[in-house]
Amino acid sequence: ADLSTPMILGANPAQSGQGCLDGQDTTDSYQFNLEDYNNVHVMFSPDMGMPFTASLYDEDSNMVSGWNGTEWTSMNDMMYEGMDGTFTLVIDSAGAEGYYNITIKIKDMKRYLMVVK
């Protein structure tokens, strides 16, 4: 799995789960899109001692600059806050075998927009 063959999570997903990487499956990728001015909080945590790396890309295949390797929120990110778009999270095993956890939380902007109007 890579940028070209992600697992599709759909629009505004709120999911958390565990994945596994090994010698046969060296990368996993997950794609989701934001709609309706929502924001997202993405978290990645490999099991203790695993050298796994995670990269987050936008719909133009640019790495999201605010992604620090384990966490990112589109809120307060001038480039992505409240913007609709598609994102792909790619996890690489770096040659190791083990498990990791990912969490994707949606922050609904409609509530905030109604207050502001």
DRENTORKOL-3810 file (N, C-alpha, C; in nm, 4 decimals):
REM DRENTORKOL-3810
@n.u->0.0843; n.v->-0.1191; n.w->0.0000; ca.u->0.0000; ca.v->0.0000; ca.w->0.0000; c.u->0.0880; c.v->0.1243; c.w->0.0000
@n.u->0.0483; n.v->0.2245; n.w->-0.0752; ca.u->0.1214; ca.v->0.3516; ca.w->-0.0798; c.u->0.0215; c.v->0.4596; c.w->-0.1178
@n.u->0.0698; n.v->0.5714; n.w->-0.1671; ca.u->-0.0214; ca.v->0.6799; ca.w->-0.2050; c.u->-0.1195; c.v->0.6374; c.w->-0.3140
@n.u->-0.0805; n.v->0.5424; n.w->-0.3991; ca.u->-0.1656; ca.v->0.5065; ca.w->-0.5127; c.u->-0.2708; c.v->0.4014; c.w->-0.4774
@n.u->-0.2558; n.v->0.3299; n.w->-0.3645; ca.u->-0.3516; ca.v->0.2244; ca.w->-0.3309; c.u->-0.3944; c.v->0.2296; c.w->-0.1840
@n.u->-0.4498; n.v->0.3420; n.w->-0.1409; ca.u->-0.4880; ca.v->0.3527; ca.w->0.0002; c.u->-0.6194; c.v->0.2822; c.w->0.0311
@n.u->-0.6383; n.v->0.2493; n.w->0.1584; ca.u->-0.7688; ca.v->0.2060; ca.w->0.2062; c.u->-0.8523; c.v->0.3335; c.w->0.2202
@n.u->-0.9711; n.v->0.3340; n.w->0.1619; ca.u->-1.0559; ca.v->0.4528; ca.w->0.1614; c.u->-1.1431; c.v->0.4545; c.w->0.2871
@n.u->-1.1285; n.v->0.5585; n.w->0.3676; ca.u->-1.2069; ca.v->0.5709; ca.w->0.4903; c.u->-1.3303; c.v->0.6581; c.w->0.4714
@n.u->-1.3380; n.v->0.7305; n.w->0.3594; ca.u->-1.4558; ca.v->0.8100; ca.w->0.3293; c.u->-1.4487; c.v->0.9520; c.w->0.3823
@n.u->-1.5648; n.v->1.0169; n.w->0.3825; ca.u->-1.5731; ca.v->1.1584; ca.w->0.4198; c.u->-1.5929; c.v->1.1747; c.w->0.5697
@n.u->-1.5190; n.v->1.2681; n.w->0.6267; ca.u->-1.5303; ca.v->1.3043; ca.w->0.7676; c.u->-1.5320; c.v->1.1820; c.w->0.8601
@n.u->-1.4347; n.v->1.0931; n.w->0.8453; ca.u->-1.4379; ca.v->0.9719; ca.w->0.9270; c.u->-1.3989; c.v->1.0010; c.w->1.0719
@n.u->-1.4559; n.v->0.9255; n.w->1.1628; ca.u->-1.4145; ca.v->0.9308; ca.w->1.3028; c.u->-1.3819; c.v->0.7865; c.w->1.3382
@n.u->-1.2549; n.v->0.7536; n.w->1.3288; ca.u->-1.2160; ca.v->0.6145; ca.w->1.3447; c.u->-1.0890; c.v->0.6024; c.w->1.4260
@n.u->-1.0778; n.v->0.4887; n.w->1.4922; ca.u->-0.9502; ca.v->0.4532; ca.w->1.5512; c.u->-0.9365; c.v->0.3029; c.w->1.5369
@n.u->-0.8131; n.v->0.2583; n.w->1.5253; ca.u->-0.7918; ca.v->0.1162; ca.w->1.5069; c.u->-0.6450; c.v->0.0824; c.w->1.5083
@n.u->-0.6202; n.v->-0.0472; n.w->1.4970; ca.u->-0.4837; ca.v->-0.0985; ca.w->1.5007; c.u->-0.4503; c.v->-0.1605; c.w->1.3659
@n.u->-0.3257; n.v->-0.1405; n.w->1.3232; ca.u->-0.2773; ca.v->-0.2013; ca.w->1.2007; c.u->-0.1524; c.v->-0.2813; c.w->1.2290
@n.u->-0.1138; n.v->-0.3617; n.w->1.1309; ca.u->0.0028; ca.v->-0.4481; ca.w->1.1460; c.u->0.0890; c.v->-0.4390; c.w->1.0208
@n.u->0.2199; n.v->-0.4340; n.w->1.0402; ca.u->0.3139; ca.v->-0.4370; ca.w->0.9285; c.u->0.4115; c.v->-0.5511; c.w->0.9513
@n.u->0.4537; n.v->-0.6146; n.w->0.8399; ca.u->0.5516; ca.v->-0.7231; ca.w->0.8492; c.u->0.6286; c.v->-0.7316; c.w->0.7184
@n.u->0.7050; n.v->-0.8364; n.w->0.7009; ca.u->0.7890; ca.v->-0.8521; ca.w->0.5819; c.u->0.7107; c.v->-0.8572; c.w->0.4522
@n.u->0.5879; n.v->-0.9081; n.w->0.4562; ca.u->0.5032; ca.v->-0.9167; ca.w->0.3367; c.u->0.4260; c.v->-0.7875; c.w->0.3124
@n.u->0.4006; n.v->-0.7146; n.w->0.4177; ca.u->0.3183; ca.v->-0.5941; ca.w->0.4119; c.u->0.3983; c.v->-0.4815; c.w->0.4771
@n.u->0.4768; n.v->-0.4098; n.w->0.3973; ca.u->0.5710; ca.v->-0.3128; ca.w->0.4530; c.u->0.5153; c.v->-0.1715; c.w->0.4651
@n.u->0.4026; n.v->-0.1425; n.w->0.3987; ca.u->0.3391; ca.v->-0.0110; ca.w->0.4131; c.u->0.1877; c.v->-0.0263; c.w->0.4159
@n.u->0.1236; n.v->0.0626; n.w->0.4895; ca.u->-0.0224; ca.v->0.0746; ca.w->0.4882; c.u->-0.0537; c.v->0.2202; c.w->0.4575
@n.u->-0.1646; n.v->0.2429; n.w->0.3911; ca.u->-0.2071; ca.v->0.3818; ca.w->0.3709; c.u->-0.3576; c.v->0.3917; c.w->0.3824
@n.u->-0.3994; n.v->0.5067; n.w->0.4327; ca.u->-0.5406; ca.v->0.5339; ca.w->0.4590; c.u->-0.5744; c.v->0.6699; c.w->0.4005
@n.u->-0.6849; n.v->0.6757; n.w->0.3269; ca.u->-0.7248; ca.v->0.8022; ca.w->0.2650; c.u->-0.8614; c.v->0.8445; c.w->0.3181
@n.u->-0.8734; n.v->0.9719; n.w->0.3493; ca.u->-1.0015; ca.v->1.0259; ca.w->0.3949; c.u->-1.0156; c.v->1.1663; c.w->0.3395
@n.u->-1.1387; n.v->1.2134; n.w->0.3349; ca.u->-1.1584; ca.v->1.3494; ca.w->0.2880; c.u->-1.2448; c.v->1.4257; c.w->0.3863
@n.u->-1.2181; n.v->1.5560; n.w->0.3909; ca.u->-1.2929; ca.v->1.6472; ca.w->0.4762; c.u->-1.3947; c.v->1.7210; c.w->0.3906
@n.u->-1.5161; n.v->1.7331; n.w->0.4435; ca.u->-1.6236; ca.v->1.8066; ca.w->0.3770; c.u->-1.6916; c.v->1.8955; c.w->0.4797
@n.u->-1.7680; n.v->1.9917; n.w->0.4319; ca.u->-1.8509; ca.v->2.0778; ca.w->0.5177; c.u->-1.7696; c.v->2.1578; c.w->0.6186
@n.u->-1.6514; n.v->2.2015; n.w->0.5801; ca.u->-1.5675; ca.v->2.2886; ca.w->0.6634; c.u->-1.5213; c.v->2.2227; c.w->0.7931
@n.u->-1.5185; n.v->2.0909; n.w->0.7960; ca.u->-1.4735; ca.v->2.0217; ca.w->0.9170; c.u->-1.3222; c.v->2.0283; c.w->0.9291
@n.u->-1.2756; n.v->2.0093; n.w->1.0515; ca.u->-1.1333; ca.v->1.9967; ca.w->1.0785; c.u->-1.1082; c.v->1.8560; c.w->1.1308
@n.u->-0.9824; n.v->1.8178; n.w->1.1319; ca.u->-0.9479; ca.v->1.6806; ca.w->1.1693; c.u->-0.8284; c.v->1.6803; c.w->1.2635
@n.u->-0.8243; n.v->1.5799; n.w->1.3488; ca.u->-0.7087; ca.v->1.5555; ca.w->1.4358; c.u->-0.6660; c.v->1.4122; c.w->1.4083
@n.u->-0.5418; n.v->1.3951; n.w->1.3595; ca.u->-0.4887; ca.v->1.2634; ca.w->1.3236; c.u->-0.3772; c.v->1.2282; c.w->1.4208
@n.u->-0.3815; n.v->1.1066; n.w->1.4760; ca.u->-0.2765; ca.v->1.0604; ca.w->1.5675; c.u->-0.2267; c.v->0.9237; c.w->1.5236
@n.u->-0.0961; n.v->0.9040; n.w->1.5325; ca.u->-0.0314; ca.v->0.7775; ca.w->1.4975; c.u->0.0616; c.v->0.7384; c.w->1.6107
@n.u->0.0516; n.v->0.6136; n.w->1.6557; ca.u->0.1440; ca.v->0.5669; ca.w->1.7587; c.u->0.1820; c.v->0.4213; c.w->1.7334
@n.u->0.3095; n.v->0.3996; n.w->1.6997; ca.u->0.3571; ca.v->0.2620; ca.w->1.6822; c.u->0.3769; c.v->0.1981; c.w->1.8195
@n.u->0.3729; n.v->0.0646; n.w->1.8241; ca.u->0.4036; ca.v->-0.0043; ca.w->1.9486; c.u->0.5446; c.v->0.0318; c.w->1.9942
@n.u->0.5671; n.v->0.0274; n.w->2.1241; ca.u->0.6955; ca.v->0.0627; ca.w->2.1840; c.u->0.8110; c.v->-0.0054; c.w->2.1118
@n.u->0.9096; n.v->0.0735; n.w->2.0733; ca.u->1.0300; ca.v->0.0185; ca.w->2.0111; c.u->1.0214; c.v->-0.0026; c.w->1.8609
@n.u->0.9047; n.v->0.0173; n.w->1.8015; ca.u->0.8899; ca.v->-0.0010; ca.w->1.6564; c.u->0.9417; c.v->0.1234; c.w->1.5842
@n.u->1.0207; n.v->0.1032; n.w->1.4784; ca.u->1.0760; ca.v->0.2179; ca.w->1.4054; c.u->0.9829; c.v->0.2703; c.w->1.2957
@n.u->0.8563; n.v->0.2326; n.w->1.3013; ca.u->0.7619; ca.v->0.2727; ca.w->1.1967; c.u->0.7597; c.v->0.4245; c.w->1.1806
@n.u->0.7407; n.v->0.4676; n.w->1.0575; ca.u->0.7257; ca.v->0.6103; ca.w->1.0301; c.u->0.5911; c.v->0.6325; c.w->0.9630
@n.u->0.5359; n.v->0.7507; n.w->0.9820; ca.u->0.4089; ca.v->0.7854; ca.w->0.9194; c.u->0.4242; c.v->0.9211; c.w->0.8519
@n.u->0.3660; n.v->0.9325; n.w->0.7326; ca.u->0.3677; ca.v->1.0572; ca.w->0.6569; c.u->0.2253; c.v->1.0905; c.w->0.6177
@n.u->0.1921; n.v->1.2180; n.w->0.6201; ca.u->0.0580; ca.v->1.2632; ca.w->0.5843; c.u->0.0682; c.v->1.3538; c.w->0.4626
@n.u->-0.0129; n.v->1.3237; n.w->0.3609; ca.u->-0.0096; ca.v->1.3972; ca.w->0.2348; c.u->-0.1462; c.v->1.4590; c.w->0.2065
@n.u->-0.1440; n.v->1.5737; n.w->0.1371; ca.u->-0.2701; ca.v->1.6349; ca.w->0.0944; c.u->-0.3058; c.v->1.5836; c.w->-0.0447
@n.u->-0.4147; n.v->1.6365; n.w->-0.1013; ca.u->-0.4638; ca.v->1.5832; ca.w->-0.2292; c.u->-0.3710; c.v->1.6125; c.w->-0.3467
@n.u->-0.2766; n.v->1.7044; n.w->-0.3286; ca.u->-0.1783; ca.v->1.7318; ca.w->-0.4341; c.u->-0.0505; c.v->1.6512; c.w->-0.4131
@n.u->-0.0557; n.v->1.5522; n.w->-0.3225; ca.u->0.0590; ca.v->1.4663; ca.w->-0.2881; c.u->0.1719; c.v->1.5428; c.w->-0.2206
@n.u->0.1393; n.v->1.6585; n.w->-0.1632; ca.u->0.2383; ca.v->1.7340; ca.w->-0.0854; c.u->0.2325; c.v->1.6874; c.w->0.0592
@n.u->0.3483; n.v->1.6734; n.w->0.1226; ca.u->0.3493; ca.v->1.6366; ca.w->0.2617; c.u->0.2925; c.v->1.7525; c.w->0.3432
@n.u->0.2046; n.v->1.7210; n.w->0.4364; ca.u->0.1446; ca.v->1.8232; ca.w->0.5225; c.u->0.2536; c.v->1.8725; c.w->0.6177
@n.u->0.2889; n.v->1.9997; n.w->0.6052; ca.u->0.4049; ca.v->2.0515; ca.w->0.6789; c.u->0.3840; c.v->2.0498; c.w->0.8301
@n.u->0.2588; n.v->2.0593; n.w->0.8764; ca.u->0.2330; ca.v->2.0585; ca.w->1.0195; c.u->0.2400; c.v->1.9210; c.w->1.0842
@n.u->0.2420; n.v->1.8159; n.w->1.0021; ca.u->0.2492; ca.v->1.6778; ca.w->1.0534; c.u->0.3860; c.v->1.6563; c.w->1.1166
@n.u->0.3896; n.v->1.6148; n.w->1.2431; ca.u->0.5185; ca.v->1.5974; ca.w->1.3114; c.u->0.5622; c.v->1.4514; c.w->1.3189
@n.u->0.4920; n.v->1.3652; n.w->1.2463; ca.u->0.5265; ca.v->1.2233; ca.w->1.2463; c.u->0.4353; c.v->1.1406; c.w->1.3349
@n.u->0.3687; n.v->1.2072; n.w->1.4303; ca.u->0.2778; ca.v->1.1343; ca.w->1.5179; c.u->0.1422; c.v->1.2015; c.w->1.5350
@n.u->0.1317; n.v->1.3306; n.w->1.5015; ca.u->0.0069; ca.v->1.3998; ca.w->1.5303; c.u->-0.0066; c.v->1.5254; c.w->1.4449
@n.u->-0.1323; n.v->1.5591; n.w->1.4116; ca.u->-0.1599; ca.v->1.6829; ca.w->1.3391; c.u->-0.3075; c.v->1.7165; c.w->1.3538
@n.u->-0.3351; n.v->1.8431; n.w->1.3641; ca.u->-0.4723; ca.v->1.8903; ca.w->1.3569; c.u->-0.4801; c.v->2.0015; c.w->1.2529
@n.u->-0.5879; n.v->2.0005; n.w->1.1751; ca.u->-0.6027; ca.v->2.1054; ca.w->1.0735; c.u->-0.6454; c.v->2.2372; c.w->1.1371
@n.u->-0.7015; n.v->2.2312; n.w->1.2581; ca.u->-0.7394; ca.v->2.3534; ca.w->1.3295; c.u->-0.6132; c.v->2.4349; c.w->1.3574
@n.u->-0.6185; n.v->2.5637; n.w->1.3288; ca.u->-0.5044; ca.v->2.6552; ca.w->1.3465; c.u->-0.3902; c.v->2.6311; c.w->1.2488
@n.u->-0.4121; n.v->2.5480; n.w->1.1457; ca.u->-0.3136; ca.v->2.5315; ca.w->1.0381; c.u->-0.3656; c.v->2.6176; c.w->0.9225
@n.u->-0.2999; n.v->2.7318; n.w->0.9005; ca.u->-0.3483; ca.v->2.8307; ca.w->0.8034; c.u->-0.3781; c.v->2.7711; c.w->0.6661
@n.u->-0.3030; n.v->2.6682; n.w->0.6273; ca.u->-0.3204; ca.v->2.6123; ca.w->0.4939; c.u->-0.4438; c.v->2.5222; c.w->0.4825
@n.u->-0.4834; n.v->2.4581; n.w->0.5940; ca.u->-0.5878; ca.v->2.3559; ca.w->0.5852; c.u->-0.7107; c.v->2.3799; c.w->0.6733
@n.u->-0.7057; n.v->2.4742; n.w->0.7650; ca.u->-0.8175; ca.v->2.4900; ca.w->0.8584; c.u->-0.9489; c.v->2.5154; c.w->0.7864
@n.u->-1.0488; n.v->2.4310; n.w->0.8144; ca.u->-1.1819; ca.v->2.4473; ca.w->0.7572; c.u->-1.1907; c.v->2.4260; c.w->0.6079
@n.u->-1.0857; n.v->2.3714; n.w->0.5481; ca.u->-1.0838; ca.v->2.3508; ca.w->0.4037; c.u->-1.1219; c.v->2.2073; c.w->0.3698
@n.u->-1.2076; n.v->2.1918; n.w->0.2679; ca.u->-1.2384; ca.v->2.0581; ca.w->0.2197; c.u->-1.1164; c.v->2.0047; c.w->0.1454
@n.u->-1.0959; n.v->1.8737; n.w->0.1518; ca.u->-0.9831; ca.v->1.8160; ca.w->0.0803; c.u->-0.9628; c.v->1.6711; c.w->0.1172
@n.u->-0.8714; n.v->1.6085; n.w->0.0449; ca.u->-0.8413; ca.v->1.4668; ca.w->0.0638; c.u->-0.7017; c.v->1.4532; c.w->0.1227
@n.u->-0.6878; n.v->1.3637; n.w->0.2191; ca.u->-0.5599; ca.v->1.3398; ca.w->0.2860; c.u->-0.5294; c.v->1.1909; c.w->0.2850
@n.u->-0.4005; n.v->1.1585; n.w->0.2771; ca.u->-0.3574; ca.v->1.0192; ca.w->0.2793; c.u->-0.2472; c.v->1.0034; c.w->0.3828
@n.u->-0.2686; n.v->0.9105; n.w->0.4758; ca.u->-0.1706; ca.v->0.8774; ca.w->0.5785; c.u->-0.1006; c.v->0.7497; c.w->0.5356
@n.u->0.0327; n.v->0.7549; n.w->0.5238; ca.u->0.1112; ca.v->0.6396; ca.w->0.4806; c.u->0.2029; c.v->0.5967; c.w->0.5948
@n.u->0.1942; n.v->0.4701; n.w->0.6332; ca.u->0.2764; ca.v->0.4158; ca.w->0.7415; c.u->0.3743; c.v->0.3179; c.w->0.6815
@n.u->0.5029; n.v->0.3349; n.w->0.7150; ca.u->0.6111; ca.v->0.2516; ca.w->0.6622; c.u->0.6748; c.v->0.1725; c.w->0.7754
@n.u->0.6998; n.v->0.0445; n.w->0.7509; ca.u->0.7518; ca.v->-0.0445; ca.w->0.8558; c.u->0.8987; c.v->-0.0228; c.w->0.8875
@n.u->0.9744; n.v->0.0414; n.w->0.7971; ca.u->1.1193; ca.v->0.0571; ca.w->0.8129; c.u->1.1854; c.v->-0.0776; c.w->0.8413
@n.u->1.1304; n.v->-0.1834; n.w->0.7842; ca.u->1.1888; ca.v->-0.3172; ca.w->0.7953; c.u->1.1498; c.v->-0.3953; c.w->0.9191
@n.u->1.0684; n.v->-0.3391; n.w->1.0055; ca.u->1.0297; ca.v->-0.4072; ca.w->1.1298; c.u->0.8929; c.v->-0.4738; c.w->1.1153
@n.u->0.8592; n.v->-0.5579; n.w->1.2119; ca.u->0.7288; ca.v->-0.6226; ca.w->1.2172; c.u->0.6622; c.v->-0.5870; c.w->1.3487
@n.u->0.5362; n.v->-0.5449; n.w->1.3418; ca.u->0.4662; ca.v->-0.5107; ca.w->1.4645; c.u->0.3372; c.v->-0.4379; c.w->1.4369
@n.u->0.2851; n.v->-0.3758; n.w->1.5414; ca.u->0.1546; ca.v->-0.3104; ca.w->1.5361; c.u->0.1655; c.v->-0.1602; c.w->1.5585
@n.u->0.0609; n.v->-0.0906; n.w->1.5152; ca.u->0.0507; ca.v->0.0534; ca.w->1.5379; c.u->-0.0965; c.v->0.0877; c.w->1.5559
@n.u->-0.1218; n.v->0.2049; n.w->1.6114; ca.u->-0.2580; ca.v->0.2548; ca.w->1.6283; c.u->-0.2716; c.v->0.3884; c.w->1.5575
@n.u->-0.3868; n.v->0.4085; n.w->1.4957; ca.u->-0.4185; ca.v->0.5400; ca.w->1.4392; c.u->-0.5561; c.v->0.5832; c.w->1.4905
@n.u->-0.5709; n.v->0.7133; n.w->1.5085; ca.u->-0.6990; ca.v->0.7713; ca.w->1.5483; c.u->-0.7236; c.v->0.8932; c.w->1.4609
@n.u->-0.8435; n.v->0.9014; n.w->1.4065; ca.u->-0.8844; ca.v->1.0168; ca.w->1.3266; c.u->-1.0112; c.v->1.0715; c.w->1.3911
@n.u->-1.0040; n.v->1.1947; n.w->1.4381; ca.u->-1.1195; ca.v->1.2586; ca.w->1.5017; c.u->-1.1584; c.v->1.3798; c.w->1.4191
@n.u->-1.2874; n.v->1.3942; n.w->1.3960; ca.u->-1.3387; ca.v->1.5086; ca.w->1.3210; c.u->-1.3866; c.v->1.6149; c.w->1.4186
@n.u->-1.3522; n.v->1.7387; n.w->1.3895; ca.u->-1.3987; ca.v->1.8520; ca.w->1.4679; c.u->-1.4989; c.v->1.9279; c.w->1.3808
@n.u->-1.6237; n.v->1.9207; n.w->1.4172; ca.u->-1.7331; ca.v->1.9760; ca.w->1.3375; c.u->-1.7336; c.v->2.1284; c.w->1.3444
@n.u->-1.7089; n.v->2.1917; n.w->1.2306; ca.u->-1.7021; ca.v->2.3384; ca.w->1.2268; c.u->-1.8394; c.v->2.4031; c.w->1.2191
@n.u->-1.9419; n.v->2.3307; n.w->1.1794; ca.u->-2.0745; ca.v->2.3912; ca.w->1.1638; c.u->-2.1208; c.v->2.4526; c.w->1.2962
@n.u->-2.0923; n.v->2.3858; n.w->1.4068; ca.u->-2.1290; ca.v->2.4410; ca.w->1.5378; c.u->-2.0647; c.v->2.5766; c.w->1.5593
@n.u->-1.9362; n.v->2.5880; n.w->1.5245; ca.u->-1.8639; ca.v->2.7133; ca.w->1.5446; c.u->-1.9116; c.v->2.8210; c.w->1.4481
@n.u->-1.9411; n.v->2.7818; n.w->1.3253; ca.u->-1.9855; ca.v->2.8794; ca.w->1.2256; c.u->-2.1195; c.v->2.9414; c.w->1.2642
@n.u->-2.2082; n.v->2.8618; n.w->1.3209; ca.u->-2.3375; ca.v->2.9143; ca.w->1.3622; c.u->-2.3222; c.v->3.0186; c.w->1.4719
@n.u->-2.2282; n.v->2.9983; n.w->1.5590; ca.u->-2.2029; ca.v->3.0925; ca.w->1.6686; c.u->-2.1480; c.v->3.2238; c.w->1.6125
@n.u->-2.0630; n.v->3.2141; n.w->1.5111; ca.u->-1.9955; ca.v->3.3312; ca.w->1.4547; c.u->-2.0915; c.v->3.4155; c.w->1.3711
@n.u->-2.1837; n.v->3.3542; n.w->1.3003; ca.u->-2.2728; ca.v->3.4265; ca.w->1.2076; c.u->-2.3602; c.v->3.5284; c.w->1.2756
END
